[in-house]
Amino acid sequence: MSDENGTPDTTAGSPAREAGSSGLLPAGSRAAGTPAAPRPEPLRFFGTTWVDHDHGYTPRRIGVAVGSLAAAVASCLVLRFAYEGVALAGTGGFVTVLVVVMFAISSALAFRNTWDAFTRRPDPDRQASLRGLLAIGFVGSLLAYFFRSLMEAPGEKLHRAEYEAARTEHERRTARRTRNPSKKRRRS
């Protein structure tokens, strides 16, 4: 509630905003003091369709696979033009080989880093330090996205494991007691 005029607070993240425009919680929702059930984290291009594989999940996976492969092919064509530009500049064989090796190593590292990020949360400090290298090896990231989208939504395995763990923990915390705690024997 707003302190000034007593109206409901509808800023982002407030319970009124999350519950809908009316500010009322939907029927069957949590009571006061009960922790909210965990919500699945949305994935890029998929939202939360990865939870039940519904609402166009399969066409989205096909679209992501085709799109990432097309972007990788277009990127390779751009790199080919860059290679031809270096060769036309007459900088010598050493520089040409150095550029090719740099892009190959950067792409391999970007592929590995992107692939690993689909199965475990990456370290933010390491990601920040590798940002330039990963930008150079963008083809590797696109190929990792393509190959992962052939199996599942990229990142689905990680998000599903986290979501299932959060649901299990929530169910454990909110489970009703089966016995009356007032009849519990006291130790003397």
N, C-alpha and C positions, 0 to 999 in steps of 0.2 A: 504494500500500500504506500502511496505517496504520503509523506509527512505533512505536506502543505494543505492538501484539500481532501484527503481521504479516498481518493480514487485508486483503483487497482494499478499497480506498477506493470506496465506492458513493455518494458525494455527487454532486449534480447537476453535469453537465458532465465528470465523470471518464470515462476510457476504458471502465472496467468498466460504468458505468451506460449509456453510449451503445451498448455492444456487446450488451447484453441482461442478463438477470438472472443468467445463469450466470457472467458475467465473462469469457467466452471470446470471441474475435473469430470471426465467422462464416467458414466456409471460403471461400477465394478473396479474403479481405480483404487489406489492405495489410500489407506486411512492416515490420519495425522500420526506422525511418529514412526510409521512403517517405511523402511527404505524402499526406494523405487526399484523396480525390476530393471536389470541391465538391458540396454538397447544395443543392437548391432551397429558397429561402426561402418559407415558407407564407404564403398570402394569407388575409385575413379572409374567413370563410364558405366558402373553397375549399380550404384546406390546400395540399397540393401536387398536387391534381388538375389544375391548370392546365398542368403540364408535358406530359402526354400526352393531355389532355382525356378522362380516363377516370374511373371510379368516381362517376358522377352529376354530372359537370361541367355538362352542359346543363341538367338540372333545377335545379341550384344557381343557374345564371345566371338562369333564369326566375324562381326564387324571390327572388333578390336584386333583380331588376328590379321585380317586382310589389310586394315589400316596401318598397323605397325610394320607389316611386310612391305607395303607400298612406300611407306616413309623411309624404310631402310634402303630400298632399291633407289629411290630418288636421292637419298643421301649419298649413296655410292656413286651415282652419276655426278653429283656435285664434287665429290672428292676426286673423281676421274678428271674433271675439268681443272681442278686445282693442281693435280699432278702434271697435266699437260702444260699448265701455265709455268710451273717450276721447270719443266723440261725445256720449254721455249725460251725461258729466261737465260739459259746457258750457264747456270750456276755450277754445273759440274756433276759428276756421278755421285760424289760423296753426299752432297746436300740432298739430292733426289732420293738416295737410299735412306738417308736420315729421316726425311719427311715420311716415307712409306713405313719405316720401322716405328716411328713415333705414333702414327695413326693405328698401326696394327697392335702395338702394345697397349695403347690407350683404350682401344676398342675391346681388347681381351679383358683388361682390368674393369672396364665399365660393365661388360657382360657379367663377369663374376660378382661384382658388387651389387648389381641390380638383381641377379638371380638369388643371391643370399638375402637380400632385403625382402624377398617374397616369403621367406621361411622364418626369419627372426628380425626383431627391431634393430635397425642400424644405430650405431653410436653417433649422436648429433655432432660431436666434436670431430670425429673422423670424417663424417660426411662433409663438414665445412672445409676441412683441409684438402679433401679430394675433389672439391667442386670443379676446379679448373681442368683437372685430368679427366673427369667424367664428362665434361662438356666437349672435350676434344674427341673422346671415344663414344660419341652419341650413337654411332651405328651399333656398337655392342649392346647398348641399353635397349635400342629398338628391337634387336634380334632376341634379346632375353625376354622382352615383353611378348614378342610373337610366339616363341616356343612355349612360354608359360601359359599363354592364352589357348594353346592347343589342348592343354590338360585341364585347366580350371581358370577361373577369373584370377588374374595376377594379384597375389596377396590373400586369396581366399583361405588357404590352409592356415596361415598365421592368424587371420581374423577369426576364423571358425574356432580354433583352439582357444583363443583368448575369450571369445564369447561363451563357449561351452563352460570354461572354467568359471567365468563370472556368474553364469546361470546356476551352476552347481553350488557355488558359494552363497548366492542369494537364496536358493532353496534351502540350504542347510541353516542359514541364519533365520529364515522366516518360518521354518517348520513348526507346527504346533506341538506342544508337549502332549505325551500320551497319558501321563499320570498327573495326579493332583500334587503340586509341590508342597501344599500345606500338610500332607500326610507323610512327608518325608521323615525318616527316622533321624533323630539328632544324635550326634556322637557325644558321649559324656566323658 
